[in-house]
Amino acid sequence: MHCPLCGSIDTGKVGTEQYYCWNCLHEFAMQGQEGFTAYYVDEEGTLVSLNELAQDGQAVEENLLG
Protein backbone atom coordinates (compact mmCIF):
# COMPACT_ATOMS: atom_id res chain seq x y z
CA MET A 1 0.00 0.00 0.00
CA HIS A 2 1.40 3.38 -1.01
CA CYS A 3 0.79 6.44 1.16
CA PRO A 4 -1.52 8.84 -0.73
CA LEU A 5 0.23 11.81 0.92
CA CYS A 6 3.93 11.16 0.34
CA GLY A 7 3.93 8.09 -1.95
CA SER A 8 6.01 5.96 0.44
CA ILE A 9 5.55 2.20 0.58
CA ASP A 10 6.59 2.18 4.25
CA THR A 11 3.03 1.77 5.52
CA GLY A 12 1.34 -0.58 7.93
CA LYS A 13 -2.26 -1.63 8.39
CA VAL A 14 -3.80 -0.51 11.71
CA GLY A 15 -7.44 -1.40 11.08
CA THR A 16 -10.00 -2.16 8.41
CA GLU A 17 -8.98 0.04 5.46
CA GLN A 18 -6.83 2.14 7.85
CA TYR A 19 -3.07 2.53 7.46
CA TYR A 20 -0.15 4.37 9.05
CA CYS A 21 2.74 5.84 7.09
CA TRP A 22 6.09 5.59 8.85
CA ASN A 23 7.60 8.09 6.42
CA CYS A 24 5.28 11.10 6.87
CA LEU A 25 3.84 9.92 10.23
CA HIS A 26 0.18 10.25 9.24
CA GLU A 27 -2.67 7.79 9.40
CA PHE A 28 -5.05 7.44 6.48
CA ALA A 29 -8.27 5.60 5.72
CA MET A 30 -9.03 4.43 2.21
CA GLN A 31 -12.48 5.14 0.79
CA GLY A 32 -12.96 3.28 -2.47
CA GLN A 33 -10.34 3.13 -5.19
CA GLU A 34 -9.23 6.76 -5.21
CA GLY A 35 -10.62 8.41 -2.08
CA PHE A 36 -8.94 8.69 1.30
CA THR A 37 -9.08 10.65 4.53
CA ALA A 38 -5.79 11.58 6.19
CA TYR A 39 -5.24 12.14 9.89
CA TYR A 40 -2.58 13.72 12.07
CA VAL A 41 -1.88 11.75 15.24
CA ASP A 42 -1.45 14.24 18.11
CA GLU A 43 0.74 13.71 21.18
CA GLU A 44 -2.14 12.04 23.08
CA GLY A 45 -2.79 9.60 20.25
CA THR A 46 -5.98 11.30 19.09
CA LEU A 47 -6.64 11.35 15.36
CA VAL A 48 -7.26 14.81 13.92
CA SER A 49 -8.50 15.04 10.34
CA LEU A 50 -6.18 17.04 8.11
CA ASN A 51 -9.33 18.62 6.64
CA GLU A 52 -10.18 19.99 10.10
CA LEU A 53 -6.65 21.32 10.55
CA ALA A 54 -6.82 23.05 7.17
CA GLN A 55 -10.19 24.60 8.01
CA ASP A 56 -8.95 25.76 11.41
CA GLY A 57 -5.86 27.24 9.80
CA GLN A 58 -8.00 29.01 7.23
CA ALA A 59 -10.21 30.49 9.97
CA VAL A 60 -7.12 31.71 11.85
CA GLU A 61 -5.72 33.19 8.65
CA GLU A 62 -9.04 34.93 7.90
CA ASN A 63 -9.08 36.46 11.40
CA LEU A 64 -5.52 37.74 11.01
CA LEU A 65 -6.21 39.24 7.60
CA GLY A 66 -9.47 40.84 8.72
mmCIF file of the N, C-alpha and C atoms, coordinates in Angstrom:
data_MODEL
# 
_entry.id   MODEL 
# 
loop_
_atom_site.group_PDB 
_atom_site.id 
_atom_site.type_symbol 
_atom_site.label_atom_id 
_atom_site.label_alt_id 
_atom_site.label_comp_id 
_atom_site.label_asym_id 
_atom_site.label_entity_id 
_atom_site.label_seq_id 
_atom_site.pdbx_PDB_ins_code 
_atom_site.Cartn_x 
_atom_site.Cartn_y 
_atom_site.Cartn_z 
_atom_site.occupancy 
_atom_site.B_iso_or_equiv 
_atom_site.pdbx_formal_charge 
_atom_site.auth_seq_id 
_atom_site.auth_comp_id 
_atom_site.auth_asym_id 
_atom_site.auth_atom_id 
_atom_site.pdbx_PDB_model_num 
ATOM 1   N N  . MET A 1 1  ? 0.848   -1.179 0.000  1.00 0.00 ? 1  MET A N  1 
ATOM 2   C CA . MET A 1 1  ? 0.000   0.000  0.000  1.00 0.00 ? 1  MET A CA 1 
ATOM 3   C C  . MET A 1 1  ? 0.888   1.234  0.000  1.00 0.00 ? 1  MET A C  1 
ATOM 4   N N  . HIS A 1 2  ? 0.670   2.118  -0.939 1.00 0.00 ? 2  HIS A N  1 
ATOM 5   C CA . HIS A 1 2  ? 1.396   3.383  -1.014 1.00 0.00 ? 2  HIS A CA 1 
ATOM 6   C C  . HIS A 1 2  ? 0.647   4.451  -0.226 1.00 0.00 ? 2  HIS A C  1 
ATOM 7   N N  . CYS A 1 3  ? 1.377   5.312  0.448  1.00 0.00 ? 3  CYS A N  1 
ATOM 8   C CA . CYS A 1 3  ? 0.789   6.438  1.158  1.00 0.00 ? 3  CYS A CA 1 
ATOM 9   C C  . CYS A 1 3  ? 0.281   7.447  0.132  1.00 0.00 ? 3  CYS A C  1 
ATOM 10  N N  . PRO A 1 4  ? -0.995  7.863  0.229  1.00 0.00 ? 4  PRO A N  1 
ATOM 11  C CA . PRO A 1 4  ? -1.515  8.838  -0.727 1.00 0.00 ? 4  PRO A CA 1 
ATOM 12  C C  . PRO A 1 4  ? -0.955  10.244 -0.507 1.00 0.00 ? 4  PRO A C  1 
ATOM 13  N N  . LEU A 1 5  ? -0.311  10.482 0.637  1.00 0.00 ? 5  LEU A N  1 
ATOM 14  C CA . LEU A 1 5  ? 0.230   11.808 0.923  1.00 0.00 ? 5  LEU A CA 1 
ATOM 15  C C  . LEU A 1 5  ? 1.653   11.977 0.410  1.00 0.00 ? 5  LEU A C  1 
ATOM 16  N N  . CYS A 1 6  ? 2.520   11.009 0.713  1.00 0.00 ? 6  CYS A N  1 
ATOM 17  C CA . CYS A 1 6  ? 3.931   11.156 0.337  1.00 0.00 ? 6  CYS A CA 1 
ATOM 18  C C  . CYS A 1 6  ? 4.403   10.127 -0.686 1.00 0.00 ? 6  CYS A C  1 
ATOM 19  N N  . GLY A 1 7  ? 3.577   9.100  -0.959 1.00 0.00 ? 7  GLY A N  1 
ATOM 20  C CA . GLY A 1 7  ? 3.925   8.093  -1.946 1.00 0.00 ? 7  GLY A CA 1 
ATOM 21  C C  . GLY A 1 7  ? 4.803   6.957  -1.428 1.00 0.00 ? 7  GLY A C  1 
ATOM 22  N N  . SER A 1 8  ? 5.145   6.988  -0.147 1.00 0.00 ? 8  SER A N  1 
ATOM 23  C CA . SER A 1 8  ? 6.008   5.965  0.435  1.00 0.00 ? 8  SER A CA 1 
ATOM 24  C C  . SER A 1 8  ? 5.309   4.609  0.480  1.00 0.00 ? 8  SER A C  1 
ATOM 25  N N  . ILE A 1 9  ? 6.106   3.545  0.413  1.00 0.00 ? 9  ILE A N  1 
ATOM 26  C CA . ILE A 1 9  ? 5.550   2.201  0.577  1.00 0.00 ? 9  ILE A CA 1 
ATOM 27  C C  . ILE A 1 9  ? 5.762   1.699  2.006  1.00 0.00 ? 9  ILE A C  1 
ATOM 28  N N  . ASP A 1 10 ? 6.321   2.539  2.854  1.00 0.00 ? 10 ASP A N  1 
ATOM 29  C CA . ASP A 1 10 ? 6.594   2.184  4.246  1.00 0.00 ? 10 ASP A CA 1 
ATOM 30  C C  . ASP A 1 10 ? 5.350   2.423  5.097  1.00 0.00 ? 10 ASP A C  1 
ATOM 31  N N  . THR A 1 11 ? 4.303   1.630  4.834  1.00 0.00 ? 11 THR A N  1 
ATOM 32  C CA . THR A 1 11 ? 3.031   1.773  5.524  1.00 0.00 ? 11 THR A CA 1 
ATOM 33  C C  . THR A 1 11 ? 2.667   0.472  6.222  1.00 0.00 ? 11 THR A C  1 
ATOM 34  N N  . GLY A 1 12 ? 1.818   0.588  7.215  1.00 0.00 ? 12 GLY A N  1 
ATOM 35  C CA . GLY A 1 12 ? 1.337   -0.582 7.930  1.00 0.00 ? 12 GLY A CA 1 
ATOM 36  C C  . GLY A 1 12 ? -0.156  -0.477 8.160  1.00 0.00 ? 12 GLY A C  1 
ATOM 37  N N  . LYS A 1 13 ? -0.817  -1.603 8.196  1.00 0.00 ? 13 LYS A N  1 
ATOM 38  C CA . LYS A 1 13 ? -2.256  -1.634 8.395  1.00 0.00 ? 13 LYS A CA 1 
ATOM 39  C C  . LYS A 1 13 ? -2.551  -1.569 9.893  1.00 0.00 ? 13 LYS A C  1 
ATOM 40  N N  . VAL A 1 14 ? -3.445  -0.652 10.298 1.00 0.00 ? 14 VAL A N  1 
ATOM 41  C CA . VAL A 1 14 ? -3.800  -0.505 11.707 1.00 0.00 ? 14 VAL A CA 1 
ATOM 42  C C  . VAL A 1 14 ? -5.259  -0.842 11.975 1.00 0.00 ? 14 VAL A C  1 
ATOM 43  N N  . GLY A 1 15 ? -6.034  -1.059 10.945 1.00 0.00 ? 15 GLY A N  1 
ATOM 44  C CA . GLY A 1 15 ? -7.443  -1.400 11.079 1.00 0.00 ? 15 GLY A CA 1 
ATOM 45  C C  . GLY A 1 15 ? -8.023  -1.698 9.718  1.00 0.00 ? 15 GLY A C  1 
ATOM 46  N N  . THR A 1 16 ? -9.335  -1.888 9.672  1.00 0.00 ? 16 THR A N  1 
ATOM 47  C CA . THR A 1 16 ? -10.004 -2.158 8.406  1.00 0.00 ? 16 THR A CA 1 
ATOM 48  C C  . THR A 1 16 ? -9.911  -0.920 7.519  1.00 0.00 ? 16 THR A C  1 
ATOM 49  N N  . GLU A 1 17 ? -9.206  -1.054 6.417  1.00 0.00 ? 17 GLU A N  1 
ATOM 50  C CA . GLU A 1 17 ? -8.985  0.044  5.464  1.00 0.00 ? 17 GLU A CA 1 
ATOM 51  C C  . GLU A 1 17 ? -8.301  1.251  6.095  1.00 0.00 ? 17 GLU A C  1 
ATOM 52  N N  . GLN A 1 18 ? -7.563  1.058  7.202  1.00 0.00 ? 18 GLN A N  1 
ATOM 53  C CA . GLN A 1 18 ? -6.826  2.139  7.850  1.00 0.00 ? 18 GLN A CA 1 
ATOM 54  C C  . GLN A 1 18 ? -5.343  1.769  7.887  1.00 0.00 ? 18 GLN A C  1 
ATOM 55  N N  . TYR A 1 19 ? -4.507  2.755  7.575  1.00 0.00 ? 19 TYR A N  1 
ATOM 56  C CA . TYR A 1 19 ? -3.074  2.527  7.455  1.00 0.00 ? 19 TYR A CA 1 
ATOM 57  C C  . TYR A 1 19 ? -2.299  3.658  8.121  1.00 0.00 ? 19 TYR A C  1 
ATOM 58  N N  . TYR A 1 20 ? -1.049  3.379  8.474  1.00 0.00 ? 20 TYR A N  1 
ATOM 59  C CA . TYR A 1 20 ? -0.154  4.374  9.050  1.00 0.00 ? 20 TYR A CA 1 
ATOM 60  C C  . TYR A 1 20 ? 1.105   4.441  8.204  1.00 0.00 ? 20 TYR A C  1 
ATOM 61  N N  . CYS A 1 21 ? 1.525   5.646  7.884  1.00 0.00 ? 21 CYS A N  1 
ATOM 62  C CA . CYS A 1 21 ? 2.742   5.837  7.093  1.00 0.00 ? 21 CYS A CA 1 
ATOM 63  C C  . CYS A 1 21 ? 3.893   6.190  8.026  1.00 0.00 ? 21 CYS A C  1 
ATOM 64  N N  . TRP A 1 22 ? 4.928   5.362  8.006  1.00 0.00 ? 22 TRP A N  1 
ATOM 65  C CA . TRP A 1 22 ? 6.089   5.590  8.852  1.00 0.00 ? 22 TRP A CA 1 
ATOM 66  C C  . TRP A 1 22 ? 7.018   6.653  8.266  1.00 0.00 ? 22 TRP A C  1 
ATOM 67  N N  . ASN A 1 23 ? 6.781   7.066  7.038  1.00 0.00 ? 23 ASN A N  1 
ATOM 68  C CA . ASN A 1 23 ? 7.604   8.092  6.416  1.00 0.00 ? 23 ASN A CA 1 
ATOM 69  C C  . ASN A 1 23 ? 7.107   9.496  6.785  1.00 0.00 ? 23 ASN A C  1 
ATOM 70  N N  . CYS A 1 24 ? 5.812   9.755  6.580  1.00 0.00 ? 24 CYS A N  1 
ATOM 71  C CA . CYS A 1 24 ? 5.283   11.099 6.873  1.00 0.00 ? 24 CYS A CA 1 
ATOM 72  C C  . CYS A 1 24 ? 4.530   11.150 8.202  1.00 0.00 ? 24 CYS A C  1 
ATOM 73  N N  . LEU A 1 25 ? 4.416   10.002 8.889  1.00 0.00 ? 25 LEU A N  1 
ATOM 74  C CA . LEU A 1 25 ? 3.836   9.917  10.228 1.00 0.00 ? 25 LEU A CA 1 
ATOM 75  C C  . LEU A 1 25 ? 2.371   10.346 10.287 1.00 0.00 ? 25 LEU A C  1 
ATOM 76  N N  . HIS A 1 26 ? 1.616   9.981  9.266  1.00 0.00 ? 26 HIS A N  1 
ATOM 77  C CA . HIS A 1 26 ? 0.181   10.254 9.236  1.00 0.00 ? 26 HIS A CA 1 
ATOM 78  C C  . HIS A 1 26 ? -0.576  8.949  9.074  1.00 0.00 ? 26 HIS A C  1 
ATOM 79  N N  . GLU A 1 27 ? -1.789  8.933  9.582  1.00 0.00 ? 27 GLU A N  1 
ATOM 80  C CA . GLU A 1 27 ? -2.669  7.790  9.395  1.00 0.00 ? 27 GLU A CA 1 
ATOM 81  C C  . GLU A 1 27 ? -3.660  8.158  8.303  1.00 0.00 ? 27 GLU A C  1 
ATOM 82  N N  . PHE A 1 28 ? -4.077  7.179  7.520  1.00 0.00 ? 28 PHE A N  1 
ATOM 83  C CA . PHE A 1 28 ? -5.055  7.444  6.480  1.00 0.00 ? 28 PHE A CA 1 
ATOM 84  C C  . PHE A 1 28 ? -6.008  6.278  6.340  1.00 0.00 ? 28 PHE A C  1 
ATOM 85  N N  . ALA A 1 29 ? -7.228  6.598  5.924  1.00 0.00 ? 29 ALA A N  1 
ATOM 86  C CA . ALA A 1 29 ? -8.270  5.603  5.718  1.00 0.00 ? 29 ALA A CA 1 
ATOM 87  C C  . ALA A 1 29 ? -8.674  5.644  4.254  1.00 0.00 ? 29 ALA A C  1 
ATOM 88  N N  . MET A 1 30 ? -8.657  4.504  3.612  1.00 0.00 ? 30 MET A N  1 
ATOM 89  C CA . MET A 1 30 ? -9.027  4.429  2.209  1.00 0.00 ? 30 MET A CA 1 
ATOM 90  C C  . MET A 1 30 ? -10.546 4.383  2.072  1.00 0.00 ? 30 MET A C  1 
ATOM 91  N N  . GLN A 1 31 ? -11.050 5.090  1.080  1.00 0.00 ? 31 GLN A N  1 
ATOM 92  C CA . GLN A 1 31 ? -12.480 5.137  0.793  1.00 0.00 ? 31 GLN A CA 1 
ATOM 93  C C  . GLN A 1 31 ? -12.664 4.881  -0.696 1.00 0.00 ? 31 GLN A C  1 
ATOM 94  N N  . GLY A 1 32 ? -12.843 3.636  -1.057 1.00 0.00 ? 32 GLY A N  1 
ATOM 95  C CA . GLY A 1 32 ? -12.956 3.280  -2.466 1.00 0.00 ? 32 GLY A CA 1 
ATOM 96  C C  . GLY A 1 32 ? -11.593 3.213  -3.118 1.00 0.00 ? 32 GLY A C  1 
ATOM 97  N N  . GLN A 1 33 ? -11.591 3.249  -4.439 1.00 0.00 ? 33 GLN A N  1 
ATOM 98  C CA . GLN A 1 33 ? -10.339 3.126  -5.193 1.00 0.00 ? 33 GLN A CA 1 
ATOM 99  C C  . GLN A 1 33 ? -9.453  4.365  -5.103 1.00 0.00 ? 33 GLN A C  1 
ATOM 100 N N  . GLU A 1 34 ? -10.050 5.557  -5.126 1.00 0.00 ? 34 GLU A N  1 
ATOM 101 C CA . GLU A 1 34 ? -9.233  6.764  -5.211 1.00 0.00 ? 34 GLU A CA 1 
ATOM 102 C C  . GLU A 1 34 ? -9.412  7.731  -4.052 1.00 0.00 ? 34 GLU A C  1 
ATOM 103 N N  . GLY A 1 35 ? -10.379 7.481  -3.176 1.00 0.00 ? 35 GLY A N  1 
ATOM 104 C CA . GLY A 1 35 ? -10.623 8.407  -2.085 1.00 0.00 ? 35 GLY A CA 1 
ATOM 105 C C  . GLY A 1 35 ? -9.911  7.988  -0.806 1.00 0.00 ? 35 GLY A C  1 
ATOM 106 N N  . PHE A 1 36 ? -9.565  8.964  0.015  1.00 0.00 ? 36 PHE A N  1 
ATOM 107 C CA . PHE A 1 36 ? -8.942  8.691  1.302  1.00 0.00 ? 36 PHE A CA 1 
ATOM 108 C C  . PHE A 1 36 ? -9.172  9.875  2.231  1.00 0.00 ? 36 PHE A C  1 
ATOM 109 N N  . THR A 1 37 ? -9.062  9.608  3.513  1.00 0.00 ? 37 THR A N  1 
ATOM 110 C CA . THR A 1 37 ? -9.075  10.647 4.532  1.00 0.00 ? 37 THR A CA 1 
ATOM 111 C C  . THR A 1 37 ? -7.780  10.511 5.316  1.00 0.00 ? 37 THR A C  1 
ATOM 112 N N  . ALA A 1 38 ? -7.077  11.609 5.487  1.00 0.00 ? 38 ALA A N  1 
ATOM 113 C CA . ALA A 1 38 ? -5.793  11.585 6.189  1.00 0.00 ? 38 ALA A CA 1 
ATOM 114 C C  . ALA A 1 38 ? -5.940  12.212 7.561  1.00 0.00 ? 38 ALA A C  1 
ATOM 115 N N  . TYR A 1 39 ? -5.165  11.687 8.509  1.00 0.00 ? 39 TYR A N  1 
ATOM 116 C CA . TYR A 1 39 ? -5.238  12.140 9.891  1.00 0.00 ? 39 TYR A CA 1 
ATOM 117 C C  . TYR A 1 39 ? -3.853  12.425 10.427 1.00 0.00 ? 39 TYR A C  1 
ATOM 118 N N  . TYR A 1 40 ? -3.770  13.436 11.269 1.00 0.00 ? 40 TYR A N  1 
ATOM 119 C CA . TYR A 1 40 ? -2.584  13.724 12.065 1.00 0.00 ? 40 TYR A CA 1 
ATOM 120 C C  . TYR A 1 40 ? -2.790  13.050 13.411 1.00 0.00 ? 40 TYR A C  1 
ATOM 121 N N  . VAL A 1 41 ? -1.791  12.389 13.936 1.00 0.00 ? 41 VAL A N  1 
ATOM 122 C CA . VAL A 1 41 ? -1.882  11.752 15.242 1.00 0.00 ? 41 VAL A CA 1 
ATOM 123 C C  . VAL A 1 41 ? -1.218  12.694 16.245 1.00 0.00 ? 41 VAL A C  1 
ATOM 124 N N  . ASP A 1 42 ? -2.026  13.287 17.170 1.00 0.00 ? 42 ASP A N  1 
ATOM 125 C CA . ASP A 1 42 ? -1.446  14.239 18.114 1.00 0.00 ? 42 ASP A CA 1 
ATOM 126 C C  . ASP A 1 42 ? -0.699  13.522 19.235 1.00 0.00 ? 42 ASP A C  1 
ATOM 127 N N  . GLU A 1 43 ? -0.109  14.287 20.142 1.00 0.00 ? 43 GLU A N  1 
ATOM 128 C CA . GLU A 1 43 ? 0.743   13.710 21.182 1.00 0.00 ? 43 GLU A CA 1 
ATOM 129 C C  . GLU A 1 43 ? -0.008  12.801 22.153 1.00 0.00 ? 43 GLU A C  1 
ATOM 130 N N  . GLU A 1 44 ? -1.337  12.920 22.223 1.00 0.00 ? 44 GLU A N  1 
ATOM 131 C CA . GLU A 1 44 ? -2.136  12.042 23.078 1.00 0.00 ? 44 GLU A CA 1 
ATOM 132 C C  . GLU A 1 44 ? -2.646  10.814 22.337 1.00 0.00 ? 44 GLU A C  1 
ATOM 133 N N  . GLY A 1 45 ? -2.347  10.728 21.053 1.00 0.00 ? 45 GLY A N  1 
ATOM 134 C CA . GLY A 1 45 ? -2.785  9.596  20.249 1.00 0.00 ? 45 GLY A CA 1 
ATOM 135 C C  . GLY A 1 45 ? -4.129  9.790  19.584 1.00 0.00 ? 45 GLY A C  1 
ATOM 136 N N  . THR A 1 46 ? -4.690  10.992 19.702 1.00 0.00 ? 46 THR A N  1 
ATOM 137 C CA . THR A 1 46 ? -5.983  11.297 19.091 1.00 0.00 ? 46 THR A CA 1 
ATOM 138 C C  . THR A 1 46 ? -5.794  11.600 17.610 1.00 0.00 ? 46 THR A C  1 
ATOM 139 N N  . LEU A 1 47 ? -6.696  11.065 16.786 1.00 0.00 ? 47 LEU A N  1 
ATOM 140 C CA . LEU A 1 47 ? -6.644  11.349 15.355 1.00 0.00 ? 47 LEU A CA 1 
ATOM 141 C C  . LEU A 1 47 ? -7.363  12.660 15.066 1.00 0.00 ? 47 LEU A C  1 
ATOM 142 N N  . VAL A 1 48 ? -6.689  13.535 14.327 1.00 0.00 ? 48 VAL A N  1 
ATOM 143 C CA . VAL A 1 48 ? -7.264  14.810 13.921 1.00 0.00 ? 48 VAL A CA 1 
ATOM 144 C C  . VAL A 1 48 ? -7.237  14.840 12.404 1.00 0.00 ? 48 VAL A C  1 
ATOM 145 N N  . SER A 1 49 ? -8.399  15.005 11.798 1.00 0.00 ? 49 SER A N  1 
ATOM 146 C CA . SER A 1 49 ? -8.496  15.036 10.343 1.00 0.00 ? 49 SER A CA 1 
ATOM 147 C C  . SER A 1 49 ? -7.692  16.204 9.789  1.00 0.00 ? 49 SER A C  1 
ATOM 148 N N  . LEU A 1 50 ? -6.931  15.956 8.735  1.00 0.00 ? 50 LEU A N  1 
ATOM 149 C CA . LEU A 1 50 ? -6.180  17.043 8.107  1.00 0.00 ? 50 LEU A CA 1 
ATOM 150 C C  . LEU A 1 50 ? -7.117  18.078 7.503  1.00 0.00 ? 50 LEU A C  1 
ATOM 151 N N  . ASN A 1 51 ? -8.331  17.667 7.126  1.00 0.00 ? 51 ASN A N  1 
ATOM 152 C CA . ASN A 1 51 ? -9.325  18.625 6.636  1.00 0.00 ? 51 ASN A CA 1 
ATOM 153 C C  . ASN A 1 51 ? -9.700  19.612 7.733  1.00 0.00 ? 51 ASN A C  1 
ATOM 154 N N  . GLU A 1 52 ? -9.869  19.119 8.971  1.00 0.00 ? 52 GLU A N  1 
ATOM 155 C CA . GLU A 1 52 ? -10.184 19.989 10.095 1.00 0.00 ? 52 GLU A CA 1 
ATOM 156 C C  . GLU A 1 52 ? -9.036  20.949 10.377 1.00 0.00 ? 52 GLU A C  1 
ATOM 157 N N  . LEU A 1 53 ? -7.806  20.452 10.325 1.00 0.00 ? 53 LEU A N  1 
ATOM 158 C CA . LEU A 1 53 ? -6.653  21.318 10.551 1.00 0.00 ? 53 LEU A CA 1 
ATOM 159 C C  . LEU A 1 53 ? -6.579  22.413 9.498  1.00 0.00 ? 53 LEU A C  1 
ATOM 160 N N  . ALA A 1 54 ? -6.858  22.062 8.255  1.00 0.00 ? 54 ALA A N  1 
ATOM 161 C CA . ALA A 1 54 ? -6.816  23.048 7.175  1.00 0.00 ? 54 ALA A CA 1 
ATOM 162 C C  . ALA A 1 54 ? -7.908  24.095 7.365  1.00 0.00 ? 54 ALA A C  1 
ATOM 163 N N  . GLN A 1 55 ? -9.100  23.661 7.775  1.00 0.00 ? 55 GLN A N  1 
ATOM 164 C CA . GLN A 1 55 ? -10.194 24.597 8.008  1.00 0.00 ? 55 GLN A CA 1 
ATOM 165 C C  . GLN A 1 55 ? -9.887  25.505 9.189  1.00 0.00 ? 55 GLN A C  1 
ATOM 166 N N  . ASP A 1 56 ? -9.325  24.950 10.255 1.00 0.00 ? 56 ASP A N  1 
ATOM 167 C CA . ASP A 1 56 ? -8.952  25.759 11.415 1.00 0.00 ? 56 ASP A CA 1 
ATOM 168 C C  . ASP A 1 56 ? -7.876  26.766 11.035 1.00 0.00 ? 56 ASP A C  1 
ATOM 169 N N  . GLY A 1 57 ? -6.912  26.347 10.253 1.00 0.00 ? 57 GLY A N  1 
ATOM 170 C CA . GLY A 1 57 ? -5.858  27.242 9.800  1.00 0.00 ? 57 GLY A CA 1 
ATOM 171 C C  . GLY A 1 57 ? -6.400  28.344 8.918  1.00 0.00 ? 57 GLY A C  1 
ATOM 172 N N  . GLN A 1 58 ? -7.388  28.011 8.100  1.00 0.00 ? 58 GLN A N  1 
ATOM 173 C CA . GLN A 1 58 ? -7.996  29.012 7.234  1.00 0.00 ? 58 GLN A CA 1 
ATOM 174 C C  . GLN A 1 58 ? -8.756  30.029 8.076  1.00 0.00 ? 58 GLN A C  1 
ATOM 175 N N  . ALA A 1 59 ? -9.461  29.570 9.116  1.00 0.00 ? 59 ALA A N  1 
ATOM 176 C CA . ALA A 1 59 ? -10.207 30.486 9.975  1.00 0.00 ? 59 ALA A CA 1 
ATOM 177 C C  . ALA A 1 59 ? -9.242  31.427 10.705 1.00 0.00 ? 59 ALA A C  1 
ATOM 178 N N  . VAL A 1 60 ? -8.118  30.882 11.179 1.00 0.00 ? 60 VAL A N  1 
ATOM 179 C CA . VAL A 1 60 ? -7.124  31.715 11.848 1.00 0.00 ? 60 VAL A CA 1 
ATOM 180 C C  . VAL A 1 60 ? -6.559  32.739 10.874 1.00 0.00 ? 60 VAL A C  1 
ATOM 181 N N  . GLU A 1 61 ? -6.266  32.294 9.671  1.00 0.00 ? 61 GLU A N  1 
ATOM 182 C CA . GLU A 1 61 ? -5.719  33.193 8.654  1.00 0.00 ? 61 GLU A CA 1 
ATOM 183 C C  . GLU A 1 61 ? -6.726  34.286 8.314  1.00 0.00 ? 61 GLU A C  1 
ATOM 184 N N  . GLU A 1 62 ? -8.019  33.939 8.199  1.00 0.00 ? 62 GLU A N  1 
ATOM 185 C CA . GLU A 1 62 ? -9.039  34.928 7.899  1.00 0.00 ? 62 GLU A CA 1 
ATOM 186 C C  . GLU A 1 62 ? -9.137  35.959 9.015  1.00 0.00 ? 62 GLU A C  1 
ATOM 187 N N  . ASN A 1 63 ? -9.021  35.531 10.277 1.00 0.00 ? 63 ASN A N  1 
ATOM 188 C CA . ASN A 1 63 ? -9.078  36.461 11.395 1.00 0.00 ? 63 ASN A CA 1 
ATOM 189 C C  . ASN A 1 63 ? -7.889  37.407 11.393 1.00 0.00 ? 63 ASN A C  1 
ATOM 190 N N  . LEU A 1 64 ? -6.714  36.889 11.035 1.00 0.00 ? 64 LEU A N  1 
ATOM 191 C CA . LEU A 1 64 ? -5.524  37.742 11.006 1.00 0.00 ? 64 LEU A CA 1 
ATOM 192 C C  . LEU A 1 64 ? -5.581  38.758 9.876  1.00 0.00 ? 64 LEU A C  1 
ATOM 193 N N  . LEU A 1 65 ? -6.147  38.350 8.760  1.00 0.00 ? 65 LEU A N  1 
ATOM 194 C CA . LEU A 1 65 ? -6.214  39.236 7.600  1.00 0.00 ? 65 LEU A CA 1 
ATOM 195 C C  . LEU A 1 65 ? -7.388  40.196 7.652  1.00 0.00 ? 65 LEU A C  1 
ATOM 196 N N  . GLY A 1 66 ? -8.317  39.951 8.557  1.00 0.00 ? 66 GLY A N  1 
ATOM 197 C CA . GLY A 1 66 ? -9.474  40.841 8.716  1.00 0.00 ? 66 GLY A CA 1 
ATOM 198 C C  . GLY A 1 66 ? -10.572 40.343 7.909  1.00 0.00 ? 66 GLY A C  1 
# 
